[in-house]
Each structure stands twice: as structure tokens, then as C-alpha cells.
Amino acid sequence: MENYITKGTCSRAISFEVEGDTVKEVRFDGGCHGNTQGIAKLVQGMKVDDVINKLQGINCGGRGTSCPDQLAKALIRHKESAL
């Protein structure tokens, strides 16, 4: 599991596992529990690029980011570190 410390959201961190180019598991630490559980289940089994494309730029309450956007940022960082 990789860990990503979130910025600007109610969630404090995201733990996730990627196998190849597929998201295997996601866990949010904090945030709106039902929503973050839903996001985690929805992205499970999806291609990393598809998750990034769907979630990047989502804004929560005028914060300029959101838990889904932070997951996209975490996956972007994962991809960059794999290069």
C-alpha cells in the first residue's frame, strides 16, 4: 500500500494499491465516510488513467480540491514515481 497525505480536504490521507495499471484498493483516512467508501469501491478495478481522468479537478465546497481530486493527485504521483 502506498500512502498519500492529502491537502485541503477533510480526509487526512489516502492509502492505495496499484497493480500494473489497475487500482486494486483504496482507503481514505477521515473525510465523509460514506462518500469516501463509495469512491473507493467505485474505482476498484479501474485503470489508473481512467480514475485520474474522472476525478481530477473535482471541487468540494470551494476548496479548490476534494477527496476524489486528492486521489487523482495521489495516482498521478504514483505514475510519476514509476517512471
Secondary structure, 3 states (H helix, E strand, C coil): CEEEECCCCCEEEEEEEEECCEEEEEEEEECCHHHHHHHHHHHCCCEHHHHHHHHCCCCCCCCCCCHHHHHHHHHHHHHHHCC
